[in-house]
Amino acid sequence: MDQTLYIDIVRRFYPNAKTTEDTINSLLDVIESKLNLKPNQLMHADSMCCDDVNAIQYPPRAYEMLGPFHMGGLNGFPFAGVTGMNAFAHHVPEDGAVVIFYAPHIGVTKEGKIGEIHRIGQSGNSSCCGAAQGALGKLIDNQIIQDDVTSLDYQMNSIEQIFLRSGSRIKEAESRIFEATEVMFEAIDDRIQTLISKTNYPCKHVIVVGAIFINGDSDMGSFCSYKRFEHLDLETGMRTSWMADFFA
């Protein structure tokens, strides 16, 4: 089965999903058409899970941009914080733009099982995202204690607290791992917007892209479902959605 067939399975859960290759091509095409900027004028940061599968399935063409600066930890939350955002922001070409991509990730197998993938060299499936599945299991078993965040497992504890705050919503969902990933996206999206508001960029343009990153089985590649694609003009403060252009 190739990606063009597999995407129909992914779209059962994410109707607007594209292959990662098509996603990055469309992204760069829109930016060039709108701002006349080439990839080497774009300073790229991502906030994605540190799971090795995301490195394996990272789109090669993304490396035509400068970077990436990695802001994300477990399940893609931007644990690099204000310091990370400001550090990367000061690497952007003055005549260029910042591109911030953020996404929790989730697996979908070729059999249509969500929350799992078949990884290279393994005989069976494993959780994806494993951290999300772990936090979800603790939520279902009522094992998460409010405000229990330790330095020993800070990132995992933070995800648990995010899930706990939306506990009823997740538990009552038809697909709990799907809903937990939606909750995680909203938490990441909110934090990214806050970090942007607290950062000074030495350029005119900030491009903000929020999505669900979808991992396939080891031979299937990856996919992406965009939920936000915005241009922020730092001179005027105006935000413009480019979603329609992306899907045109």
C-alpha positions in Angstrom: 0.0 0.0 0.0 1.4 3.4 -0.9 0.7 6.8 0.7 -2.0 7.8 -1.7 -4.0 4.7 -0.6 -3.1 5.0 3.0 -4.2 8.6 3.2 -7.8 7.5 2.9 -7.4 5.6 6.1 -5.9 8.6 7.9 -8.8 10.8 6.6 -11.3 8.7 8.4 -10.0 10.6 11.5 -8.5 13.7 9.9 -10.5 14.6 6.8 -8.1 17.5 5.7 -4.9 15.5 6.1 -2.2 15.6 3.5 1.0 13.6 3.2 3.9 15.4 5.0 5.6 15.9 1.6 2.6 17.6 0.2 2.1 19.6 3.4 5.6 21.1 3.3 5.4 21.8 -0.4 2.1 23.6 0.0 3.5 25.6 3.0 6.5 26.8 1.1 4.5 27.6 -2.0 2.0 29.7 -0.1 4.8 31.6 1.7 6.6 32.3 -1.6 3.5 33.5 -3.3 2.4 35.7 -0.5 5.7 37.2 0.7 8.2 36.3 -2.1 10.5 34.6 0.4 12.6 31.6 -0.4 13.1 28.8 2.2 16.6 30.1 3.0 15.0 33.3 4.3 12.8 31.4 6.7 13.9 30.7 10.3 12.0 27.6 11.3 11.1 26.4 14.8 9.0 23.4 15.6 7.3 22.2 18.8 6.9 18.5 18.3 7.2 15.4 20.5 10.8 14.2 21.0 9.7 10.7 20.0 12.2 9.2 17.5 9.5 8.4 15.0 9.1 12.2 14.4 12.7 12.5 13.6 12.5 9.5 11.2 9.4 10.9 9.5 10.5 14.6 9.5 9.9 16.0 6.0 13.3 16.4 4.2 12.3 19.6 2.4 11.8 21.3 5.8 15.6 21.4 6.0 15.7 23.9 3.2 14.6 26.4 5.8 17.0 27.6 8.4 16.8 25.4 11.5 14.8 23.8 12.9 15.0 25.1 16.4 13.3 22.4 18.5 11.0 23.8 21.2 9.0 20.8 22.0 9.3 18.0 24.6 6.9 15.1 25.3 3.8 15.3 23.1 4.9 18.5 21.5 4.4 20.9 24.3 6.8 23.9 24.0 8.8 23.2 27.2 11.6 25.5 25.9 9.4 28.4 27.0 10.0 32.1 26.7 13.8 31.6 26.7 13.6 29.1 23.8 11.3 31.3 21.7 13.4 34.4 22.2 16.6 32.5 21.5 15.4 31.2 18.1 13.7 34.5 17.2 17.0 36.3 17.2 18.4 33.9 14.6 16.0 35.0 11.8 17.3 36.9 8.8 16.2 40.6 9.0 14.7 40.4 5.5 13.1 37.1 6.2 10.4 35.5 8.3 9.8 33.3 11.3 7.9 30.0 10.7 6.6 28.4 13.9 5.2 24.9 13.5 3.6 23.0 16.4 1.7 19.8 16.7 1.0 16.9 19.0 1.4 13.6 17.2 -0.7 10.5 17.0 -0.4 7.2 15.2 -2.8 5.6 12.7 -2.0 2.1 11.5 -2.7 0.8 8.0 -5.5 -1.3 9.6 -7.1 2.0 10.8 -6.1 1.6 14.5 -5.7 5.1 16.0 -3.1 5.7 18.8 -0.7 3.0 17.6 1.9 2.4 14.9 4.1 -0.4 13.7 7.7 0.7 14.3 10.9 -0.4 12.4 12.2 -3.7 13.5 9.3 -4.6 15.9 7.0 -7.5 15.6 3.9 -5.7 17.0 2.4 -2.3 17.3 3.3 0.3 20.0 1.7 3.4 21.4 2.0 6.7 19.5 2.1 9.1 21.3 3.4 6.9 24.1 3.3 9.8 26.6 -0.2 10.7 25.7 -1.3 7.1 26.1 0.5 6.9 29.4 -1.2 10.0 30.7 -4.5 8.9 29.3 -4.2 5.6 31.2 -3.6 7.3 34.4 -6.5 9.6 33.8 -8.9 6.8 33.2 -7.7 5.0 36.3 -8.1 8.2 38.4 -4.4 8.1 39.3 -3.5 11.8 38.5 -3.3 14.0 41.5 -4.1 17.7 40.9 -1.0 19.9 40.9 1.3 16.9 41.4 4.3 18.0 39.2 7.8 16.9 40.1 11.2 17.8 38.8 11.9 14.1 38.2 9.2 13.7 35.6 8.2 17.3 34.9 7.1 17.0 31.3 5.0 13.9 31.8 3.4 15.4 34.9 2.6 18.5 33.0 0.8 16.5 30.3 -1.1 14.7 33.0 -2.3 18.0 34.5 -3.5 19.2 31.0 -5.5 16.0 30.6 -6.9 16.2 34.1 -8.3 19.7 33.5 -10.3 18.2 30.6 -10.9 14.9 32.2 -14.7 14.6 31.7 -14.4 15.6 28.0 -11.7 13.0 27.3 -13.4 10.2 29.3 -16.7 10.7 27.6 -15.3 10.8 24.0 -15.9 8.1 21.5 -12.2 7.9 20.9 -10.4 8.9 24.1 -6.9 9.1 22.5 -8.3 11.2 19.6 -9.9 13.6 22.1 -6.8 13.7 24.3 -4.8 14.7 21.3 -7.3 17.5 20.5 -7.0 18.7 24.1 -3.2 18.6 23.8 -3.3 20.7 20.6 -5.4 23.3 22.3 -3.0 23.5 25.2 0.0 23.8 22.8 -1.8 26.4 20.7 -2.6 28.5 23.7 1.0 28.4 25.0 2.5 29.2 21.6 0.3 32.3 21.3 1.4 33.4 24.7 5.1 32.9 23.9 4.7 34.8 20.6 3.2 37.7 22.5 6.2 37.8 24.8 8.9 37.7 22.1 10.5 40.4 20.0 11.3 39.4 16.5 13.9 41.3 14.3 11.8 40.8 11.2 8.4 41.8 9.8 6.7 38.4 9.4 5.7 35.6 11.7 4.0 32.6 10.2 2.2 30.4 12.7 1.2 26.8 11.8 -0.6 24.5 14.2 -1.5 20.9 13.2 -1.9 17.3 14.2 1.1 15.3 13.1 0.1 11.8 12.1 2.5 8.9 12.2 1.9 5.9 10.0 3.4 2.5 10.1 7.1 2.1 9.4 6.6 1.7 5.7 3.8 4.3 5.3 5.4 7.7 6.2 3.6 10.5 7.9 0.7 12.9 7.4 -0.4 16.3 8.7 -3.8 17.8 9.5 -3.6 21.6 9.6 -5.7 23.5 12.2 -4.1 26.9 11.9 -2.0 28.7 9.2 -1.7 32.4 10.0 0.5 35.3 8.9 1.2 37.9 11.6 2.4 41.2 10.3 4.5 42.6 13.1 4.4 46.2 11.8 0.6 46.4 11.8 -0.3 43.6 14.2 -2.7 42.2 11.7 -3.3 38.4 11.6 -4.4 36.8 8.3 -5.4 33.2 7.9 -3.8 31.4 4.9 -5.8 28.2 5.3 -7.8 28.7 2.2 -4.7 29.3 0.2 -3.1 26.2 1.7 -6.0 24.0 0.6 -6.5 25.7 -2.8 
